[in-house]
């Protein structure tokens, strides 16, 4: 009697994971196409700059 609930839950979780993965891929690929339009995309973040400084010390 509880199998339909489990199947429905499994389907919902699987579909949610699929949508999350698709969304992550789309958002990760967006900077490749908007670099020309927004200068801030090409700028490095504070963490990237600090990481490069740490590599120079080694």
Backbone as JSON Lines, residues from 0, in Angstrom:
{"i":0,"aa":"X","n":[0.81,-1.2,0.0],"ca":[0.0,0.0,0.0],"c":[0.86,1.26,0.0]}
{"i":1,"aa":"X","n":[2.08,1.17,0.54],"ca":[2.92,2.36,0.59],"c":[3.85,2.47,-0.62]}
{"i":2,"aa":"X","n":[3.85,1.47,-1.49],"ca":[4.73,1.52,-2.65],"c":[4.46,2.71,-3.56]}
{"i":3,"aa":"X","n":[3.21,3.08,-3.84],"ca":[2.99,4.25,-4.7],"c":[3.58,5.53,-4.09]}
{"i":4,"aa":"X","n":[3.55,5.63,-2.77],"ca":[4.12,6.82,-2.13],"c":[5.63,6.83,-2.31]}
{"i":5,"aa":"X","n":[6.25,5.69,-2.14],"ca":[7.7,5.58,-2.3],"c":[8.1,5.87,-3.74]}
{"i":6,"aa":"X","n":[7.36,5.31,-4.69],"ca":[7.66,5.55,-6.1],"c":[7.47,7.01,-6.46]}
{"i":7,"aa":"X","n":[6.42,7.61,-5.96],"ca":[6.16,9.02,-6.23],"c":[7.26,9.9,-5.64]}
{"i":8,"aa":"X","n":[7.7,9.56,-4.44],"ca":[8.77,10.29,-3.8],"c":[10.09,10.12,-4.56]}
{"i":9,"aa":"X","n":[10.38,8.9,-4.97],"ca":[11.61,8.64,-5.72],"c":[11.61,9.38,-7.06]}
{"i":10,"aa":"X","n":[10.47,9.38,-7.73],"ca":[10.37,10.11,-8.99],"c":[10.56,11.6,-8.78]}
{"i":11,"aa":"X","n":[9.94,12.14,-7.74],"ca":[10.06,13.58,-7.45],"c":[11.49,13.96,-7.14]}
{"i":12,"aa":"X","n":[12.17,13.16,-6.34],"ca":[13.56,13.44,-5.98],"c":[14.46,13.33,-7.21]}
{"i":13,"aa":"X","n":[14.25,12.32,-8.01],"ca":[15.05,12.14,-9.22],"c":[14.86,13.28,-10.21]}
{"i":14,"aa":"X","n":[13.62,13.68,-10.4],"ca":[13.33,14.78,-11.32],"c":[13.9,16.09,-10.78]}
{"i":15,"aa":"X","n":[13.81,16.3,-9.48],"ca":[14.4,17.5,-8.87],"c":[15.9,17.54,-9.05]}
{"i":16,"aa":"X","n":[16.56,16.39,-8.89],"ca":[18.01,16.32,-9.11],"c":[18.38,16.6,-10.55]}
{"i":17,"aa":"X","n":[17.58,16.09,-11.47],"ca":[17.82,16.34,-12.88],"c":[17.71,17.84,-13.19]}
{"i":18,"aa":"X","n":[16.67,18.48,-12.68],"ca":[16.5,19.91,-12.91],"c":[17.62,20.72,-12.25]}
{"i":19,"aa":"X","n":[18.04,20.31,-11.07],"ca":[19.13,21.01,-10.39],"c":[20.42,20.91,-11.19]}
{"i":20,"aa":"X","n":[20.73,19.73,-11.71],"ca":[21.93,19.55,-12.51],"c":[21.88,20.35,-13.8]}
{"i":21,"aa":"X","n":[20.73,20.38,-14.45],"ca":[20.58,21.15,-15.68],"c":[20.76,22.64,-15.39]}
{"i":22,"aa":"X","n":[20.14,23.12,-14.33],"ca":[20.24,24.53,-13.97],"c":[21.68,24.9,-13.64]}
{"i":23,"aa":"X","n":[22.38,24.05,-12.93],"ca":[23.78,24.32,-12.6],"c":[24.63,24.42,-13.86]}
{"i":24,"aa":"X","n":[24.4,23.56,-14.8],"ca":[25.13,23.6,-16.06],"c":[24.86,24.85,-16.86]}
{"i":25,"aa":"X","n":[23.61,25.28,-16.88],"ca":[23.25,26.49,-17.62],"c":[23.88,27.71,-16.98]}
{"i":26,"aa":"X","n":[23.81,27.8,-15.65],"ca":[24.38,28.95,-14.96],"c":[25.9,28.98,-15.09]}
{"i":27,"aa":"X","n":[26.54,27.81,-15.04],"ca":[28.0,27.75,-15.17],"c":[28.46,28.16,-16.57]}
{"i":28,"aa":"X","n":[27.65,27.89,-17.55],"ca":[28.04,28.23,-18.92],"c":[27.7,29.65,-19.32]}
{"i":29,"aa":"X","n":[26.89,30.33,-18.54],"ca":[26.46,31.68,-18.9],"c":[27.6,32.68,-19.01]}
{"i":30,"aa":"X","n":[28.59,32.68,-18.11],"ca":[29.67,33.67,-18.22],"c":[30.44,33.59,-19.53]}
{"i":31,"aa":"X","n":[30.46,32.44,-20.17],"ca":[31.16,32.32,-21.45],"c":[30.53,33.21,-22.51]}
{"i":32,"aa":"X","n":[29.24,33.42,-22.41],"ca":[28.53,34.18,-23.43],"c":[28.3,35.64,-23.06]}
{"i":33,"aa":"X","n":[28.41,35.98,-21.78],"ca":[28.15,37.38,-21.39],"c":[29.43,38.14,-21.08]}
{"i":34,"aa":"X","n":[30.6,37.54,-21.3],"ca":[31.87,38.21,-21.03],"c":[32.01,39.51,-21.81]}
{"i":35,"aa":"X","n":[31.57,39.5,-23.05],"ca":[31.71,40.69,-23.89],"c":[30.8,41.82,-23.44]}
{"i":36,"aa":"X","n":[29.69,41.5,-22.81],"ca":[28.72,42.51,-22.42],"c":[28.99,43.11,-21.05]}
{"i":37,"aa":"X","n":[29.61,42.36,-20.16],"ca":[29.82,42.83,-18.79],"c":[31.3,42.71,-18.43]}
{"i":38,"aa":"X","n":[31.93,43.85,-18.09],"ca":[33.35,43.84,-17.75],"c":[33.62,43.11,-16.44]}
{"i":39,"aa":"X","n":[32.66,43.12,-15.53],"ca":[32.89,42.52,-14.21],"c":[33.05,41.0,-14.29]}
{"i":40,"aa":"X","n":[32.62,40.38,-15.37],"ca":[32.77,38.93,-15.5],"c":[34.23,38.57,-15.69]}
{"i":41,"aa":"X","n":[34.98,39.42,-16.38],"ca":[36.39,39.14,-16.63],"c":[37.28,39.43,-15.42]}
{"i":42,"aa":"X","n":[36.8,40.25,-14.5],"ca":[37.62,40.59,-13.33],"c":[37.75,39.39,-12.41]}
{"i":43,"aa":"X","n":[38.88,39.32,-11.73],"ca":[39.11,38.23,-10.8],"c":[38.47,38.56,-9.46]}
{"i":44,"aa":"X","n":[38.08,37.52,-8.75],"ca":[37.52,37.72,-7.43],"c":[38.64,37.77,-6.4]}
{"i":45,"aa":"X","n":[38.3,38.16,-5.2],"ca":[39.29,38.26,-4.13],"c":[39.92,36.9,-3.86]}
{"i":46,"aa":"X","n":[39.13,35.85,-3.88],"ca":[39.66,34.52,-3.61],"c":[40.64,34.07,-4.68]}
{"i":47,"aa":"X","n":[40.39,34.42,-5.94],"ca":[41.32,34.06,-7.0],"c":[42.64,34.79,-6.84]}
{"i":48,"aa":"X","n":[42.57,36.05,-6.46],"ca":[43.8,36.84,-6.27],"c":[44.58,36.29,-5.09]}
{"i":49,"aa":"X","n":[43.91,35.98,-3.99],"ca":[44.59,35.44,-2.82],"c":[45.2,34.08,-3.12]}
{"i":50,"aa":"X","n":[44.53,33.27,-3.91],"ca":[45.05,31.97,-4.29],"c":[46.32,32.08,-5.11]}
{"i":51,"aa":"X","n":[46.38,33.06,-6.0],"ca":[47.58,33.27,-6.81],"c":[48.74,33.74,-5.94]}
{"i":52,"aa":"X","n":[48.45,34.57,-4.95],"ca":[49.5,35.04,-4.05],"c":[50.07,33.89,-3.24]}
{"i":53,"aa":"X","n":[49.21,32.97,-2.82],"ca":[49.68,31.8,-2.07],"c":[50.56,30.9,-2.92]}
{"i":54,"aa":"X","n":[50.23,30.75,-4.21],"ca":[51.04,29.93,-5.1],"c":[52.41,30.55,-5.34]}
{"i":55,"aa":"X","n":[52.47,31.89,-5.37],"ca":[53.74,32.57,-5.59],"c":[54.68,32.4,-4.4]}
{"i":56,"aa":"X","n":[54.14,32.26,-3.19],"ca":[54.95,32.11,-1.99],"c":[55.63,30.75,-1.92]}
{"i":57,"aa":"X","n":[55.01,29.75,-2.54],"ca":[55.57,28.38,-2.46],"c":[56.7,28.21,-3.37]}
